[in-house]
């Protein structure tokens, strides 16, 4: 499966060393929605990602990717320190050029 570069960067990033690269994959006005919360902009997204990695020590392995309108939807197996691990989650990415503009995890 070939993923667009910014999505590949998102899934390949390891905490904490890759936080700057992950943040750089997001557009200045990007929004992430996860667990009922929204995070706006690369710094808030990096902070959310770092906190989630520290709390859940999770890793997502992409299973497949499809196009749905203007979104790239990646299903991934997520393993970590949380009830129900492993779980299959959908990551719906909006892209513009070489940046992620939106991400909704569910």
N, C-alpha and C positions, 0 to 999 in steps of 0.2 A: 504494500500500500504506500503510495506516494502522497505525502501531505505537503501543503504549501509551507514555505519556510517559517513564517511566524507561528503557525500551529505546531510544526515540528519542534521549534524552540520551546514552546510552552510545555510540551510533553517530555522533552529531553532535560529540562532544567532540574537541577538538584540544589536543595537548600543546604547551606546559605550561599554557597559560592556563586551560583548562577542568578542571583536576584537582579543584578543590573541588566543582564542579557534578557531576562524575562520581561522586565519593565520596558526595555527598549523595543520589544516586539509589539507593544500596545501604542495606539495613537494617543495624542495628547488629550483627546476628549472621549477616550474609551470608557466603557462601563462594563463591569462584571456583576452578574447577579448569581448569588449562591446562598442557600439556606435562608431565604427570605430577606437578605440584605443586599444592598447595592454599593459598589465601590467605584469611584469616579477618578480617572486619571492614573497615569503610570505609577506614581508614588503610593497612592492609596491601594492600588492593585498589588504592588510589591509588598506592602505591609500586610495586606490580607493573606497573600500567598505564603509569606514567611511565617505568620502566626498559625495558619492552618497546617503547614508542614511541621512546625514545632509541636502542635497539639496532637495531630493525628498520625504523624510520621507515615504519611501515605504516598503511594506511587500509583500512577495510572498508566496502563498499557493499552494502547489503541487496538481495537478489534477490527473495525471497519469505518469507512467514511462515505457519506453520501452528500449530494447537493440537494437542498430543499429551498427553492427560490434563490434568494441571495445569501443563504446561509450554508456553511459547511458543517454538517453534523457528524461528530465522531463519537462512536460508542466505544467505551473503554472499560476494562476490568480495573477496579480501584481496590487496592489492598492497603491495610494500615491498622492503626489502633482505634477502631470505632466499631460499635455494634453492627453486626451484619456483614462484616468483612469476610471475604471479598464481595463486592457489589458491582453490578454493571450500571454505569451511568452514561447519560448523553451529554455531550459538550457541544453546544450550538454556537459556532463562531461567525461573526460578521467580519468581513475583511474589506479593506480599501488599500489598494496598492500592496505594499509590503508590511502593513501593520494590521493588527487586530483592533477592530472598532467596538466590538461587543462580544461578550461571552456569557452564555447562560448555562448553568450546570444543573442537571436534574435527572 
